[in-house]
Amino acid sequence: MRERFVLAALIACATMSITMPALAEPNAQSPYRKLEIFARALAHIEHSHVEDVDEDALVYGAIRGMLQVLDPHSAFMDPDEFRILTSDTEGRYGGIGVEIDVRDGWLTVLKVFDGGPAARADLRPGDRFLTIDGQGARDLPIAEAIERMRGEPGTRVQVTLRRPEVEAAVEATLTREIIEIDAVEARLLRDRVLYVRLRAFQETTGKELRQALDHAVEQTAGKGGVAGLMLDLRDNPGGLLSAAVLVADEFLDEGVIVSTRGRSERLLREFRASSGGTRPDWPMVVIVNGYSASASEIVAGALRDHRRAVLVGTRTFGKGSVQNVIELPDQSAMKLTTALYYTPRGVSIQAEGIAPDVRVEREIPSGVLAGRAGEASLEGHLGADDDAPRPADRGTRGADRAAGRSAPAPFADDNQARMAHEVLRALITSR
């Protein structure tokens, strides 16, 4: 992309005519004929626009535009944006300690990382950005918003936010610092139930989960062992597919974890559980909500389809598409939707989500759970196949009765986790 795009396009056409004889004489339907139109438009802009133009900006804008017409998750990333994505998957960056996404057209806080600048300033999930350093955030691309909030440690960023059920705007000045994202938070409860919250599916998630499980096994050795497991996937928007497979594989010893299908539902890849290193068959519940998406849904769907865990909470987001990151020669990249993923039972949850076995709404009002957030609410989302099987609500009356038994409630301020804990205790007792 360092060369002029006109020349590159013409060279590409010439190369195709030599190496691909079938395309040497493109007909009116050939996409390569459109390159002439694009090259001519680019030449007119470069030659005739009233001001000098930035050639990189023109080409980047054209690629961005191509991807924007496909679906909400295909996107172009310039070199700076691609570096941000890379740092996200590595779990370390300089910023204010929030995770954001676009919800109903607004840049919205999904997660606030404990101990970071945003947490100390009392930013909360559900807060919507009005301004970032004085610039309106309503129509700000998410990549640009992230770039504005990140920066050198010690520098400051000013934000104003709209908080649900609060009339006045919330203002905050935050000092950036190095944010280390721990993908896994774990604690052992008094009844030997291990509570594990997965914050992100990044490169370290599988390793961190194994360490947390190993530590719990050591703590309970000689005391009866781990009695059960609570896996909390709430507000986890996903991440690396490979990390999701590793997480599910910890608890499954055989069978399909997830499969991906491309055009015409052609099977592209199937990920299967391995028998080595599988954890004991602990009773298990998974907590989900409307912002459990993508990799979170892969794990929840796999554990549910294999009847390995009971799902508690609310319907998941419904992001059932797979994006491949394609790096380009100048360190920019495309994030391109190439497939849909399917749960072990062959179910696509695209724009549908997964309904929990035990539905529990969150009692405390929260912007994160306000309304039905999901893939189907995104403009231009990929439609689910009307003929494909759908995730249905499984019978829950038995689980609901079991959940009603008296049990300790260590999650006094979190009714979803409290109910999940009671369901788990009922599963433990029934064995």
Sequence and secondary structure as in RCSB ss.txt:
>XXXX:A:sequence
MRERFVLAALIACATMSITMPALAEPNAQSPYRKLEIFARALAHIEHSHVEDVDEDALVYGAIRGMLQVLDPHSA
FMDPDEFRILTSDTEGRYGGIGVEIDVRDGWLTVLKVFDGGPAARADLRPGDRFLTIDGQGARDLPIAEAIERMR
GEPGTRVQVTLRRPEVEAAVEATLTREIIEIDAVEARLLRDRVLYVRLRAFQETTGKELRQALDHAVEQTAGKGG
VAGLMLDLRDNPGGLLSAAVLVADEFLDEGVIVSTRGRSERLLREFRASSGGTRPDWPMVVIVNGYSASASEIVA
GALRDHRRAVLVGTRTFGKGSVQNVIELPDQSAMKLTTALYYTPRGVSIQAEGIAPDVRVEREIPSGVLAGRAGE
ASLEGHLGADDDAPRPADRGTRGADRAAGRSAPAPFADDNQARMAHEVLRALITSR
>XXXX:A:secstr
  S HHHHHHHHHHHHHHH GGGSS  TT TTHHHHHHHHHHHHHHHHSSS   HHHHHHHHHHHHHHTT TT E
EE HHHHHHHHHHHHTEEEE SEEEEEETTEEEEEEE TTSHHHHTT  TT EEEEETTEE TT  HHHHHHHH 
 STT EEEEEEE TT  S EEEEEE EEEE  SEEEEE TTSEEEEEE  B TTHHHHHHHHHHHHHHHHTTTT 
  EEEEE TT   B HHHHHHHHHTT SSSEEEEEE GGG EEEEEE  STT      EEEEE TT  THHHHHH
HHHHHTT  EEEES      EEEEEEE TTS EEEEEEEEEE TTS B TTT    SEE   SS  GGGSS  SG
GGSTT     TTS        HHHHHHHTS    S TT HHHHHHHHHHHHHHHH 
